[in-house]
């Protein structure tokens, strides 16, 4: 799970244009990405049960 999470982070960080965003905006993007990952993990757990 963590490997795919790290891969997703790298992909998502590449899509975030940090030059045009403030640190706060980047932080919000990262939080959103983490939330999405958590939801995906929860869904996978429900499917496996």
C-alpha positions in Angstrom: 0.0 0.0 0.0 2.7 2.5 0.9 4.6 1.9 -2.3 1.6 2.8 -4.4 0.9 5.7 -2.0 4.4 7.0 -2.6 4.0 6.6 -6.3 0.7 8.5 -6.3 2.3 11.3 -4.3 5.2 11.6 -6.8 2.7 11.7 -9.7 0.5 14.2 -7.9 3.3 16.4 -6.8 4.4 16.6 -10.4 1.0 17.8 -11.4 0.9 20.5 -8.7 2.5 23.6 -10.1 4.3 24.8 -7.0 5.6 28.0 -8.7 2.1 29.3 -9.1 0.7 28.2 -5.7 1.4 29.4 -2.2 2.7 26.9 0.3 -0.8 26.9 1.8 -2.4 25.9 -1.6 0.1 23.1 -2.0 -0.6 21.9 1.5 -4.3 21.9 0.7 -3.7 19.9 -2.4 -1.6 17.3 -0.5 -4.3 17.0 2.2 -6.9 16.4 -0.6 -4.7 13.7 -2.1 -4.3 12.0 1.3 -8.0 12.1 1.9 -8.6 10.4 -1.5 -6.1 7.7 -0.7 -7.7 7.0 2.7 -11.1 6.7 1.0 -9.7 4.3 -1.5 -8.1 2.2 1.2 -11.4 2.1 3.2 -13.2 0.9 0.0 -10.7 -1.8 -0.6 -11.1 -3.0 3.0 -14.9 -3.1 2.6 -14.6 -5.1 -0.6 -12.2 -7.6 1.0 -14.5 -8.2 4.0 
